[in-house]
Amino acid sequence: MNIGIIGAGSIGLLFGSYLAEAKHNITFLVRDPNTPTKLYIEKSNIGQQLIPCKLVYSMDKLDEMDLIIIAVKYHHLHSLKDGLDALPKDIPLLFLQNGLLQLSFAADLKQDTILVGSVLHGAMKKNAQTVQHLGIGVTTIGMWKGEWERVGELFFHHNEHFPVEFSSEIEDVLFKKAMLNSLINPLTTIACVPNGALVQNLTYKTIAKNIYDELMEVFVEWKNRLLWDEVVTLCTNTQYNHSSMLKDYENGRLMELDTIVGAILAEASKRNKKLPILHTFYLLLKEKNKVGERHL
């Protein structure tokens, strides 16, 4: 397939690398004309590899793609709206944002086919042209709108370092990830600690468990679907990782606060419920986010 990827950040490069390895033709749409023409992935088991791809700088260069993957962060989506609307409506789109608000954005698009995905890999941009694949996770993809007979081609080439699965309940998958992110990202960002500290430090573990308990009191249907042990395991398996929110804060970038924490608070409000601990973290991070807003 000819696959266009909007955004050459850590997730965009990660997907581009493994999809190119599966013999797809990859084209990156980038904003910066100074983006290096040679892009690389660094894998712990192999080392650095060149990503076979080409770069373009305007949306109309993607109008003959078989699939377009949108790998920018949520707060950059609105700047893409006009360009996406100008594309042929039969080109499927795959959204890979954290959180939940990308669904509202996608609802306003004219495309016939829209997929959404949840990515659990650990990846970090080492420099302008290299992404490091830090931890293997699962990518879950689901159909959100329309039908696409070629969806199986994304799963056909099995790669143990880049497992992909399909879900018929993708909105539940996104919601679960948003809850996990709400349990980990705010506290690690306020405390400026890696994920593992949330289970290794008694104070942080107590706070995280209190947030978990209040989430389960509001979203009672998740009590048997998101266990505390799963949160502990995730923090342990990613113990040296900095959460995406903490990395954004450390680099002076706008954090994905509203689409993750804000969206969970909004879902609680729809049930006439409150999440006081999580809301307190949201307010604290809202203040910290003013630094990132100046760099948009």
C-alpha positions in Angstrom: 0.0 0.0 0.0 0.9 3.6 -0.4 0.7 5.0 3.1 1.0 8.7 4.0 1.9 9.6 7.6 1.2 13.1 8.8 3.8 13.9 11.4 7.4 12.7 11.8 7.4 12.6 15.6 8.2 9.5 17.7 5.0 7.6 16.8 5.0 8.7 13.2 8.5 7.5 12.7 7.9 4.3 14.6 4.9 3.4 12.4 6.7 4.5 9.2 9.7 2.2 10.0 7.7 -1.0 10.7 5.2 -0.4 7.9 8.1 0.2 5.5 9.7 -3.1 6.8 6.4 -4.7 5.8 6.9 -3.5 2.2 4.5 -0.6 2.3 5.5 2.6 0.5 5.8 5.4 3.1 5.4 9.1 2.6 5.8 11.6 5.5 4.0 14.9 5.5 6.1 17.3 7.5 5.8 21.0 8.4 9.4 21.9 8.7 11.3 22.2 5.3 14.5 21.7 7.3 13.5 18.2 8.3 16.3 15.8 7.4 15.6 13.8 4.3 17.1 10.6 5.9 15.1 9.3 8.9 16.2 6.5 11.2 14.9 4.1 13.8 17.1 2.8 16.6 16.2 -0.6 17.9 17.7 -2.2 20.9 18.1 -5.6 19.2 19.5 -4.3 15.9 20.8 -0.7 16.2 20.1 2.1 13.9 18.3 1.5 10.6 17.3 3.8 7.7 13.6 4.2 7.2 12.8 3.9 3.5 10.5 6.8 2.8 10.0 10.1 1.1 9.0 13.5 2.5 6.4 16.0 1.2 5.4 19.4 2.5 1.8 19.9 1.5 -1.4 17.9 2.0 -2.3 17.7 -1.7 0.8 15.4 -2.2 -1.2 12.7 -0.3 -4.2 12.6 -2.5 -3.3 9.3 -4.1 -2.6 7.4 -0.9 -4.3 4.1 0.0 -4.2 5.1 3.7 -3.3 8.2 5.7 -2.1 7.9 9.3 -2.4 11.0 11.4 0.3 10.9 14.0 0.4 14.5 15.3 -0.8 15.3 18.8 -4.4 16.3 19.4 -3.8 20.0 19.7 -2.3 20.1 16.2 -5.3 18.4 14.5 -7.3 21.6 14.0 -4.6 23.1 11.8 -5.1 20.0 9.5 -8.9 20.3 9.0 -8.9 22.3 5.7 -6.3 20.1 4.2 -8.0 16.9 5.2 -11.3 18.2 3.8 -9.6 18.8 0.5 -8.5 15.2 0.1 -10.6 12.6 -1.8 -13.2 11.4 0.7 -12.5 7.7 -0.2 -9.0 7.8 1.4 -9.2 6.1 4.8 -7.8 7.9 7.8 -6.2 6.3 10.8 -5.9 8.5 14.0 -3.3 7.6 16.6 -3.7 10.4 19.2 -3.7 9.9 23.0 -7.0 10.6 24.8 -10.5 10.8 23.5 -11.1 14.2 21.9 -9.8 13.1 18.5 -13.1 11.3 18.0 -15.0 14.6 18.1 -12.6 16.1 15.6 -13.0 13.0 13.3 -16.8 13.3 13.5 -16.6 16.6 11.6 -14.6 15.2 8.7 -16.1 14.1 5.4 -14.0 10.9 4.9 -16.0 7.7 4.3 -13.7 5.6 6.4 -12.0 6.4 9.7 -10.0 4.2 11.9 -8.6 4.9 15.3 -5.8 3.3 17.2 -4.3 3.0 20.6 -0.5 2.7 20.8 1.3 1.2 23.8 4.9 1.2 22.5 7.6 3.2 24.2 9.2 5.5 21.7 11.3 8.7 22.0 12.7 11.1 19.4 16.4 11.0 19.9 17.1 13.9 17.5 15.5 15.5 14.5 15.9 12.4 12.4 16.0 9.4 14.7 13.4 7.7 16.9 14.3 5.2 19.6 12.0 2.2 20.1 12.3 1.9 23.8 9.6 -0.7 24.6 7.4 -3.2 22.7 3.7 -2.8 23.2 0.5 -3.6 21.3 -1.1 -1.3 18.8 -4.9 -1.8 18.8 -6.8 -0.5 15.7 -10.5 -0.4 15.2 -13.0 0.8 12.6 -14.8 3.9 13.9 -16.6 4.9 10.7 -17.3 3.1 7.4 -15.7 0.0 6.1 -12.4 -0.8 4.5 -11.7 -4.1 2.8 -7.9 -3.6 3.0 -7.7 -3.3 6.7 -6.2 -6.8 7.0 -3.1 -5.7 5.1 -2.1 -3.8 8.3 -2.0 -7.1 10.2 -0.8 -9.5 7.5 2.9 -9.1 8.1 3.5 -10.3 11.6 6.3 -8.7 13.5 7.0 -9.7 17.1 8.5 -6.2 17.8 5.4 -4.4 16.4 2.3 -6.5 17.2 -1.0 -5.1 15.8 -4.4 -6.3 16.7 -8.0 -5.4 15.7 -10.8 -4.5 18.1 -14.5 -4.2 17.5 -14.7 -2.1 20.7 -12.1 0.5 20.0 -13.8 3.3 21.9 -13.5 1.1 25.1 -9.8 0.5 24.3 -9.3 4.3 24.0 -11.2 5.0 27.2 -9.2 2.4 29.1 -5.9 3.9 27.9 -7.1 7.4 28.9 -7.8 6.1 32.4 -4.4 4.5 32.6 -2.8 7.8 31.3 -4.8 9.7 33.9 -3.4 7.5 36.6 0.2 7.8 35.5 0.8 11.0 33.6 -0.4 13.7 36.0 1.3 12.4 39.0 4.6 11.6 37.3 4.6 15.2 35.8 3.8 17.0 39.0 6.4 14.9 40.9 8.9 14.8 38.0 9.5 11.1 38.4 9.6 8.1 36.0 6.7 5.7 35.9 8.3 3.2 38.3 8.3 5.7 41.1 4.5 5.4 41.3 4.9 1.8 42.7 8.3 2.0 44.3 7.6 5.1 46.4 4.9 4.6 49.1 3.7 8.2 49.0 3.2 8.2 45.2 1.7 4.7 45.3 -0.8 5.8 47.8 -1.8 8.9 45.7 -2.1 6.8 42.6 -4.2 4.2 44.4 -6.5 6.9 45.7 -7.0 8.2 42.1 -7.7 4.7 41.0 -10.3 4.2 43.7 -12.2 7.4 42.8 -12.1 6.5 39.1 -13.7 3.1 39.9 -16.3 4.7 42.1 -17.5 6.8 39.1 -16.9 4.3 36.3 -18.1 1.2 38.2 -18.4 -0.9 35.0 -14.6 -0.9 34.8 -13.9 -2.4 38.2 -13.4 -5.9 36.8 -11.9 -4.6 33.5 -9.1 -2.4 34.8 -7.6 -3.9 37.9 -5.2 -2.1 40.2 -2.7 -4.9 39.6 -2.7 -4.0 35.9 -1.7 -0.4 36.8 1.1 -1.7 39.0 2.3 -4.0 36.2 2.3 -1.2 33.7 4.3 1.1 36.0 6.8 -1.8 36.7 7.2 -2.7 33.0 7.9 1.0 32.1 9.7 1.9 35.3 12.4 3.9 33.6 10.2 5.7 31.1 9.1 9.2 31.5 5.4 9.6 30.7 4.5 11.4 27.5 3.1 14.3 29.6 6.3 14.6 31.6 8.4 14.5 28.5 6.3 17.3 27.0 6.7 19.4 30.2 10.4 18.8 30.3 10.8 20.0 26.7 8.5 23.1 27.2 5.8 21.6 24.9 2.0 21.8 25.3 0.9 18.8 27.3 -2.0 16.6 26.2 -4.0 17.6 29.2 -7.6 18.2 27.9 -7.8 15.2 25.6 -6.7 12.8 28.4 -7.5 14.2 31.9 -10.0 16.8 30.8 -11.9 14.2 28.8 -12.1 11.8 31.7 -13.4 14.6 34.0 -16.0 15.5 31.3 -17.2 11.9 31.2 -17.6 11.9 35.0 -19.5 15.1 34.8 -21.9 13.5 32.3 -22.8 11.1 35.1 -23.1 14.0 37.6 -20.0 12.7 39.4 -16.8 14.4 40.5 -13.2 13.2 40.6 -11.7 15.6 43.2 -8.2 14.3 43.3 -7.8 14.0 39.6 -9.4 17.4 39.1 -6.8 18.9 41.5 -4.0 17.5 39.4 -5.8 18.8 36.3 -5.8 22.4 37.7 -2.1 22.2 38.7 -1.2 21.0 35.3 -3.3 23.6 33.6 -1.0 26.2 35.2 2.1 24.3 34.1 0.7 24.1 30.6 0.9 27.9 30.2 4.6 27.4 29.3 3.7 25.1 26.4 0.9 27.4 25.2 3.5 30.1 24.5 5.4 27.7 22.2 2.5 26.6 20.0 
